[in-house]
């Protein structure tokens, strides 16, 4: 059974994960609108998640893989589950390392560190190679992942600061 301190941190991690992922989504949408980033079609990520459930982990070209029913919903749900899980790890990890979770430098640094997932797992599995280097230039995959994860870190910082954790 969790102590009240642990359960409070866990709840704060959930709140921070939702808020940070929402911040990532909103600021990324704005950055896409002004042309700073582009990124992959979110349905492709949902298609990848659904493919994993079917035993297909790596695609030569995710765009060539057939559309799957519910891929948009799968992408959104998976995106928020991952955002929440990473925030819980952040809150507990920062405390364990005696770092202040509400530090902008710590939170943004963590957000940027999470770029390792798209660079070495997601983008290669979608068929775009490490760092997205084999993806189309117009997708701005490397830049998009850096900005999006920076936005995630900003959301973590802001939420931890507001919650006082």
Secondary structure, DSSP 8 states (H G I E B T S, - for coil): ---HHHHHHHHHHHHHHHHHHHHHHHHHHHHHHTTS-----HHHHHHHHHHHHTT----S-GGGS---TTHHHHHHHHHHHHHHHHHHHHHHHHHHTT--TT-HHHHHHHHHHTHHHIIIIIHHHHTS-GGGTTS-GGG-HHHHHHHHHHHHHHHHHHHHHHHT-
